[in-house]
Amino acid sequence: MSCGHAVTPESLTGWCRSLLDQNQFKFLCPAHEDGTFVKCGAEWSYQEVRRLAVLTTEEMEHFEKTMAALAAATYCEYKSCPVCETFVERGDLTNLSVLCTVCTADKGQRYEFCWQCLKQWKGPAPRSDRCDNDGCVNQDLELLKNCETTSLPQVAGVTNCPSIRACPTCGQRVEHDKTGCKNILCPRCNKEFCFVCLKLTEECLQTSSYFTACSAGVAPRQTSIPTWNRN
């Protein structure tokens, strides 16, 4: 591969397909650097993967459709209106109240729905936490609050760490595979951060190392999800 690591066409196809199955459309090298537990993490272009994996026509079609859908979901905030099923993009990521222009035109009055529970908006707006409909909860936030704790076997002194985190940059929900160092690369914004203290890697490494406990300790469970500022 372009990063210098060798892989068979069959293994390359299987690895990239597994990434797509995990809703990751960036193909990152999983190999460890020589003599370390640090993952290479180099990104392989689709052109490189397509050429070296010797994909069939059907596999190329599956890869390209899946990658396009995942990229759109990552870089654009859109959902289907619960009434007319038209795709609506959310321009303000801090506001759960979203206007459907199609329903507004059809009904002759403003129609807004909740981005979170997908019901007609109820209560004052704008709001970033919930609307006033019963049962409107952020499922990702519930997971962050109630997930089990875990340890990182190859990182000294790390126990009772929440097993699910929200990326401190974009809010993407992520889990650690319990191998290698404590740092993780967000599949959405491509920022690397410490799964333990939730600081960006460069900040965390100022006072600790990849395989030792953070000077700040284990960050508590997150009670809010960061909003991604793409600018």
Residue frames as qw, qx, qy, qz and C-alpha x, y, z in Angstrom:
[[0.000, 0.887, 0.462, 0.000, 0.00, 0.00, 0.00],
 [0.286, 0.808, -0.044, 0.513, 1.04, 3.64, -0.31],
 [0.472, -0.815, 0.228, -0.245, 1.88, 3.70, 3.42],
 [0.177, 0.593, -0.779, 0.100, 4.38, 0.86, 3.00],
 [0.535, -0.147, 0.753, -0.354, 2.38, -1.93, 4.63],
 [0.232, 0.122, -0.851, -0.454, 1.64, -5.12, 2.70],
 [0.576, 0.153, 0.570, -0.566, -1.81, -6.70, 2.45],
 [0.248, 0.134, 0.886, 0.368, -3.37, -9.33, 0.20],
 [0.255, -0.178, -0.410, -0.858, -6.22, -8.33, -2.13],
 [0.512, -0.440, -0.715, -0.182, -8.64, -10.57, -0.20],
 [0.432, -0.441, -0.512, 0.598, -7.69, -9.09, 3.19],
 [0.068, -0.074, 0.059, 0.993, -7.86, -5.56, 1.79],
 [0.370, -0.320, -0.553, -0.675, -11.37, -6.15, 0.45],
 [0.551, -0.475, -0.681, 0.085, -12.51, -7.71, 3.74],
 [0.356, -0.319, -0.361, 0.801, -11.06, -4.90, 5.86],
 [0.077, -0.012, -0.176, -0.981, -12.56, -2.11, 3.76],
 [0.458, -0.387, -0.639, -0.482, -15.93, -3.84, 3.66],
 [0.503, -0.463, -0.636, 0.358, -15.86, -4.17, 7.47],
 [0.172, -0.196, -0.163, 0.952, -15.20, -0.42, 7.75],
 [0.291, -0.187, -0.414, -0.842, -18.19, 0.34, 5.53],
 [0.537, -0.425, -0.718, -0.124, -20.30, -2.00, 7.69],
 [0.430, -0.472, -0.467, 0.611, -19.28, 0.16, 10.68],
 [0.138, 0.938, 0.318, 0.013, -20.44, 3.31, 8.82],
 [0.345, -0.710, 0.296, 0.539, -16.88, 4.44, 8.14],
 [0.723, 0.671, 0.164, 0.023, -16.15, 5.53, 4.59],
 [0.149, 0.855, -0.496, 0.035, -12.48, 6.45, 5.08],
 [0.972, 0.040, -0.209, 0.103, -10.16, 3.49, 4.60],
 [0.185, -0.849, 0.457, -0.192, -7.43, 3.66, 7.26],
 [0.619, 0.331, -0.699, 0.138, -4.49, 1.27, 7.54],
 [0.774, -0.576, -0.033, -0.259, -4.91, -0.95, 10.65],
 [0.834, 0.150, -0.361, 0.389, -1.30, -2.15, 10.77],
 [0.544, -0.810, -0.003, 0.219, 0.92, -1.33, 13.74],
 [0.274, 0.862, -0.416, 0.093, 4.15, 0.56, 13.31],
 [0.762, 0.226, -0.564, 0.224, 7.18, -1.71, 13.63],
 [0.474, 0.029, -0.648, 0.596, 7.82, -2.72, 17.23],
 [0.156, -0.030, 0.359, -0.920, 5.00, -0.64, 18.68],
 [0.163, 0.485, 0.843, -0.165, 1.28, -0.81, 19.42],
 [0.179, 0.566, 0.038, -0.804, 0.71, 2.47, 17.57],
 [0.639, 0.498, 0.583, 0.057, -1.54, 1.99, 14.55],
 [0.395, 0.090, 0.406, 0.819, -0.41, 3.34, 11.20],
 [0.152, 0.702, 0.481, -0.503, -3.75, 5.03, 10.48],
 [0.059, -0.273, 0.456, 0.845, -2.74, 6.19, 7.00],
 [0.608, 0.484, 0.349, -0.524, -5.72, 6.88, 4.77],
 [0.365, 0.011, 0.781, 0.507, -5.95, 4.88, 1.55],
 [0.380, 0.290, -0.172, -0.861, -7.76, 6.50, -1.35],
 [0.798, 0.258, 0.423, -0.343, -10.66, 4.64, -2.91],
 [0.638, 0.665, -0.339, -0.192, -8.74, 4.60, -6.20],
 [0.076, 0.535, -0.829, 0.145, -5.89, 2.75, -4.49],
 [0.547, -0.047, 0.742, -0.385, -8.25, 0.31, -2.79],
 [0.787, 0.461, 0.142, -0.384, -10.18, -0.35, -5.99],
 [0.534, 0.656, -0.523, -0.103, -6.98, -1.07, -7.90],
 [0.098, 0.453, -0.854, 0.236, -5.21, -3.25, -5.33],
 [0.547, -0.022, 0.688, -0.476, -8.22, -5.08, -3.91],
 [0.099, 0.026, -0.846, -0.523, -9.23, -6.18, -7.43],
 [0.423, 0.264, 0.546, -0.673, -12.90, -5.41, -6.74],
 [0.264, 0.370, 0.833, 0.316, -15.61, -6.99, -8.87],
 [0.082, -0.384, -0.353, -0.849, -18.15, -4.80, -10.65],
 [0.536, -0.634, -0.511, -0.224, -20.72, -5.62, -7.98],
 [0.617, -0.454, -0.319, 0.558, -18.28, -4.81, -5.17],
 [0.264, 0.072, 0.092, 0.957, -17.35, -1.49, -6.77],
 [0.279, -0.531, -0.436, -0.671, -21.02, -0.56, -7.08],
 [0.633, -0.620, -0.458, 0.074, -21.63, -1.47, -3.41],
 [0.559, -0.267, -0.182, 0.764, -18.55, 0.41, -2.22],
 [0.147, 0.204, 0.197, 0.948, -19.31, 3.56, -4.20],
 [0.393, -0.603, -0.456, -0.523, -23.00, 3.75, -3.24],
 [0.670, -0.576, -0.407, 0.233, -22.23, 3.12, 0.43],
 [0.498, -0.143, -0.093, 0.850, -19.38, 5.62, 0.52],
 [0.016, -0.394, -0.285, -0.873, -21.54, 8.30, -1.10],
 [0.525, -0.650, -0.449, -0.316, -24.37, 7.76, 1.38],
 [0.686, -0.483, -0.313, 0.445, -22.04, 7.79, 4.39],
 [0.383, 0.049, 0.029, 0.922, -20.22, 10.90, 3.18],
 [0.195, -0.538, -0.349, -0.743, -23.51, 12.73, 2.69],
 [0.638, -0.648, -0.409, -0.077, -24.67, 11.75, 6.16],
 [0.667, -0.302, -0.211, 0.648, -21.36, 12.89, 7.64],
 [0.298, -0.036, 0.086, 0.950, -20.97, 16.27, 5.98],
 [0.301, -0.305, -0.295, -0.854, -24.63, 17.24, 5.59],
 [0.195, 0.137, 0.770, -0.592, -27.29, 17.27, 8.29],
 [0.494, 0.022, -0.367, -0.788, -30.39, 15.98, 6.55],
 [0.260, 0.129, 0.916, -0.277, -33.40, 13.84, 7.45],
 [0.116, -0.354, -0.746, -0.553, -36.71, 12.94, 5.88],
 [0.365, -0.201, 0.165, -0.894, -39.69, 15.10, 6.92],
 [0.210, 0.090, 0.929, -0.292, -42.08, 12.89, 8.95],
 [0.513, 0.517, 0.390, -0.563, -45.08, 14.20, 6.98],
 [0.644, 0.684, -0.099, -0.328, -44.10, 14.59, 3.32],
 [0.906, -0.115, 0.298, 0.278, -40.86, 12.52, 3.44],
 [0.486, 0.820, -0.110, 0.281, -38.95, 15.24, 1.58],
 [0.739, -0.116, -0.250, 0.615, -35.29, 15.41, 2.62],
 [0.134, -0.968, -0.064, -0.203, -34.67, 18.49, 4.75],
 [0.636, 0.247, -0.363, 0.635, -31.24, 19.85, 5.62],
 [0.471, -0.820, -0.264, 0.192, -30.61, 21.35, 9.04],
 [0.422, 0.731, -0.127, 0.521, -28.62, 24.52, 8.61],
 [0.219, -0.696, 0.415, -0.543, -28.27, 25.42, 12.31],
 [0.634, 0.041, -0.761, 0.128, -26.76, 22.47, 14.17],
 [0.073, 0.034, -0.656, 0.750, -27.64, 24.05, 17.52],
 [0.513, 0.090, 0.172, -0.836, -31.38, 24.17, 16.80],
 [0.264, 0.094, 0.960, 0.007, -33.59, 21.06, 16.80],
 [0.450, 0.639, 0.447, -0.435, -36.55, 22.94, 15.30],
 [0.267, -0.142, 0.657, 0.690, -36.46, 22.49, 11.52],
 [0.492, 0.501, 0.114, -0.703, -38.71, 24.08, 8.90],
 [0.476, 0.197, 0.790, 0.334, -40.11, 21.93, 6.08],
 [0.148, 0.337, -0.195, -0.909, -40.73, 24.30, 3.18],
 [0.233, -0.120, -0.825, -0.502, -42.79, 21.73, 1.25],
 [0.231, -0.517, -0.805, 0.177, -45.26, 21.15, 4.10],
 [0.067, -0.485, -0.241, 0.838, -45.35, 24.88, 4.83],
 [0.195, 0.166, -0.455, -0.853, -46.37, 25.57, 1.22],
 [0.291, -0.251, -0.871, -0.305, -48.92, 22.72, 1.15],
 [0.275, -0.542, -0.721, 0.332, -50.53, 23.65, 4.48],
 [0.044, 0.785, 0.226, 0.575, -50.41, 27.40, 3.97],
 [0.464, -0.847, 0.147, -0.213, -48.83, 27.79, 7.40],
 [0.128, 0.681, -0.697, 0.183, -45.41, 27.28, 8.91],
 [0.968, -0.191, -0.106, -0.123, -44.65, 23.61, 9.62],
 [0.094, 0.679, -0.685, 0.246, -41.68, 22.71, 11.81],
 [0.938, -0.203, -0.268, -0.084, -40.68, 19.32, 13.14],
 [0.525, -0.744, 0.414, -0.011, -38.23, 18.16, 15.79],
 [0.480, 0.602, -0.635, -0.058, -34.94, 16.84, 14.44],
 [0.117, -0.367, 0.861, -0.332, -34.63, 14.55, 17.44],
 [0.448, 0.147, 0.806, -0.359, -38.03, 12.86, 17.87],
 [0.006, 0.069, 0.730, 0.680, -39.36, 13.59, 14.34],
 [0.016, 0.673, 0.729, -0.123, -42.71, 14.85, 15.61],
 [0.110, 0.812, 0.239, 0.520, -44.32, 18.20, 14.87],
 [0.326, 0.239, -0.429, 0.808, -42.46, 20.81, 16.88],
 [0.475, -0.743, -0.447, -0.151, -43.98, 21.59, 20.25],
 [0.571, -0.657, -0.158, 0.466, -42.89, 24.38, 22.57],
 [0.042, 0.944, -0.151, -0.292, -40.61, 27.40, 22.23],
 [0.839, 0.225, 0.196, 0.455, -37.82, 27.49, 19.67],
 [0.702, 0.375, -0.606, 0.015, -34.93, 27.50, 19.04],
 [0.716, -0.557, 0.379, -0.182, -33.74, 24.78, 21.42],
 [0.374, 0.573, -0.727, -0.057, -30.74, 22.48, 21.31],
 [0.223, -0.254, 0.880, -0.332, -31.74, 19.85, 23.89],
 [0.114, 0.324, 0.939, 0.032, -35.32, 18.72, 23.10],
 [0.294, -0.350, -0.317, -0.831, -38.83, 19.84, 22.17],
 [0.419, -0.199, 0.508, -0.726, -41.83, 19.62, 24.51],
 [0.809, 0.019, -0.421, -0.409, -43.20, 16.38, 23.06],
 [0.790, -0.433, 0.391, -0.190, -43.30, 13.47, 25.49],
 [0.925, -0.007, 0.327, 0.194, -40.43, 11.05, 24.99],
 [0.519, 0.815, -0.146, 0.213, -38.19, 13.48, 23.12],
 [0.645, -0.661, 0.323, 0.205, -34.74, 12.35, 24.24],
 [0.373, 0.736, -0.550, -0.129, -31.32, 12.23, 22.66],
 [0.994, -0.078, -0.057, -0.043, -30.54, 8.51, 22.36],
 [0.661, 0.438, -0.369, 0.484, -26.81, 9.14, 21.95],
 [0.130, -0.605, 0.406, -0.673, -26.80, 11.18, 25.16],
 [0.854, -0.344, 0.132, -0.367, -28.62, 8.39, 26.99],
 [0.936, 0.167, -0.226, 0.210, -25.95, 5.95, 25.83],
 [0.349, 0.561, -0.412, 0.627, -23.20, 8.25, 27.09],
 [0.438, -0.546, 0.324, -0.637, -24.90, 8.50, 30.48],
 [0.858, -0.227, 0.282, -0.363, -25.66, 4.79, 30.93],
 [0.769, 0.428, -0.474, -0.003, -22.96, 2.84, 29.08],
 [0.906, -0.364, -0.081, 0.200, -20.80, 0.31, 30.88],
 [0.148, -0.882, 0.428, 0.128, -17.26, 1.13, 31.96],
 [0.937, 0.294, -0.100, 0.158, -14.21, -0.52, 30.48],
 [0.516, -0.681, 0.346, 0.388, -10.44, -0.75, 30.81],
 [0.604, 0.732, -0.306, -0.084, -7.74, -0.40, 28.18],
 [0.956, -0.242, 0.049, 0.157, -5.49, -3.45, 28.70],
 [0.752, 0.260, 0.002, 0.606, -2.42, -1.96, 27.01],
 [0.050, 0.719, -0.095, 0.687, -2.62, 1.40, 28.78],
 [0.445, -0.085, -0.697, 0.556, -1.22, 1.41, 32.32],
 [0.063, -0.220, -0.519, 0.824, -3.53, 2.57, 35.06],
 [0.390, 0.001, -0.230, -0.892, -6.71, 3.04, 33.02],
 [0.078, -0.298, -0.949, 0.073, -9.81, 1.42, 34.53],
 [0.064, 0.664, 0.635, -0.391, -13.47, 2.36, 34.87],
 [0.007, 0.265, -0.306, -0.914, -13.48, 4.42, 31.70],
 [0.635, 0.447, 0.313, -0.546, -16.87, 4.94, 30.00],
 [0.592, 0.039, 0.727, 0.345, -17.03, 2.55, 27.05],
 [0.363, 0.682, 0.500, 0.392, -18.75, 5.07, 24.75],
 [0.261, -0.491, -0.062, 0.829, -17.59, 8.62, 24.13],
 [0.422, 0.859, 0.291, 0.005, -18.66, 11.57, 21.99],
 [0.632, 0.274, 0.058, 0.723, -15.86, 13.07, 19.92],
 [0.262, -0.651, -0.279, 0.655, -14.92, 16.38, 21.60],
 [0.103, -0.220, 0.366, 0.898, -14.71, 18.05, 18.19],
 [0.324, -0.047, -0.546, -0.771, -17.78, 16.89, 16.26],
 [0.618, -0.118, 0.386, -0.675, -19.88, 14.87, 18.72],
 [0.720, 0.193, -0.591, -0.307, -19.67, 11.59, 16.79],
 [0.824, -0.414, 0.294, -0.253, -20.33, 8.56, 19.01],
 [0.549, 0.527, -0.647, 0.052, -17.25, 6.32, 19.19],
 [0.892, -0.427, 0.133, -0.073, -16.00, 3.24, 21.04],
 [0.018, -0.709, 0.703, 0.055, -12.46, 2.01, 21.70],
 [0.871, 0.159, -0.420, -0.198, -11.57, -1.47, 20.43],
 [0.765, -0.602, 0.222, -0.051, -9.42, -2.04, 23.56],
 [0.872, 0.075, 0.130, 0.466, -6.25, -2.59, 21.52],
 [0.478, 0.492, 0.021, 0.727, -3.25, -0.32, 21.15],
 [0.220, 0.046, -0.339, 0.914, -2.90, 3.08, 22.73],
 [0.044, 0.540, 0.651, -0.532, -5.52, 5.26, 24.42],
 [0.168, 0.452, -0.142, -0.864, -5.93, 7.60, 21.47],
 [0.493, 0.439, 0.750, 0.041, -8.61, 7.21, 18.83],
 [0.054, -0.094, 0.412, 0.905, -9.18, 8.74, 15.40],
 [0.468, 0.439, 0.456, -0.617, -12.70, 10.05, 14.89],
 [0.438, 0.236, 0.760, 0.418, -14.16, 8.55, 11.70],
 [0.215, 0.851, 0.478, -0.007, -16.27, 11.65, 11.13],
 [0.052, 0.993, -0.078, -0.065, -14.04, 14.71, 11.58],
 [0.824, 0.365, -0.239, 0.362, -10.71, 12.82, 11.42],
 [0.122, -0.782, 0.403, -0.460, -9.46, 14.43, 14.65],
 [0.690, -0.008, -0.677, 0.258, -7.37, 12.28, 17.00],
 [0.368, -0.653, 0.241, -0.617, -8.18, 12.52, 20.69],
 [0.086, 0.215, -0.898, 0.375, -7.60, 10.67, 23.94],
 [0.551, -0.367, -0.651, -0.371, -10.46, 8.29, 24.77],
 [0.526, -0.345, -0.631, 0.454, -9.61, 8.59, 28.47],
 [0.211, -0.447, -0.296, 0.818, -9.31, 12.33, 29.19],
 [0.368, 0.771, 0.519, 0.029, -11.10, 13.56, 26.02],
 [0.072, -0.814, 0.219, 0.534, -8.33, 16.02, 25.17],
 [0.712, 0.665, -0.208, -0.082, -6.95, 16.24, 21.65],
 [0.945, -0.018, -0.115, 0.305, -3.93, 13.97, 21.33],
 [0.482, 0.515, -0.219, 0.674, -1.35, 16.75, 21.09],
 [0.329, -0.681, 0.214, -0.618, -2.63, 18.30, 24.32],
 [0.918, -0.369, 0.010, -0.146, -2.86, 14.99, 26.19],
 [0.897, 0.151, -0.149, 0.389, 0.69, 14.00, 25.22],
 [0.135, 0.766, -0.275, 0.566, 2.13, 17.14, 26.77],
 [0.407, -0.559, 0.516, -0.506, 1.75, 15.56, 30.22],
 [0.803, -0.126, 0.560, -0.161, 1.54, 11.80, 29.51],
 [0.000, -0.351, 0.802, 0.484, 2.30, 9.21, 26.83],
 [0.580, 0.050, -0.544, -0.604, 0.30, 6.95, 24.52],
 [0.701, -0.136, -0.698, -0.054, 0.36, 4.03, 26.94],
 [0.279, -0.115, -0.656, 0.692, 0.22, 5.68, 30.38],
 [0.096, -0.739, -0.645, 0.166, -2.63, 7.15, 32.37],
 [0.174, 0.733, 0.172, 0.635, -3.54, 10.77, 31.73],
 [0.250, 0.071, -0.469, 0.844, -2.42, 13.39, 34.23],
 [0.399, -0.175, 0.027, -0.900, -6.01, 14.66, 34.31],
 [0.388, 0.046, 0.852, -0.350, -7.37, 11.18, 35.00],
 [0.133, 0.361, 0.862, 0.329, -10.43, 9.62, 33.40],
 [0.228, -0.099, -0.096, -0.964, -12.88, 12.26, 32.17],
 [0.406, 0.202, 0.720, -0.525, -16.36, 11.74, 33.65],
 [0.355, 0.479, 0.778, 0.197, -19.34, 10.66, 31.61],
 [0.055, 0.079, 0.262, 0.960, -20.33, 13.33, 29.12],
 [0.166, 0.542, 0.679, -0.466, -23.60, 15.11, 29.84],
 [0.428, 0.771, 0.059, -0.468, -23.75, 17.02, 26.55],
 [0.777, 0.237, 0.437, 0.385, -22.72, 16.34, 22.97],
 [0.210, -0.494, 0.224, 0.814, -20.40, 18.82, 21.22],
 [0.581, 0.743, 0.275, -0.188, -21.73, 20.58, 18.13],
 [0.693, 0.022, 0.374, 0.616, -19.41, 20.38, 15.14],
 [0.156, 0.879, -0.038, -0.449, -18.29, 23.74, 13.82],
 [0.838, 0.291, 0.342, 0.309, -17.20, 22.82, 10.30],
 [0.272, 0.955, -0.077, 0.096, -15.68, 26.24, 9.59]]
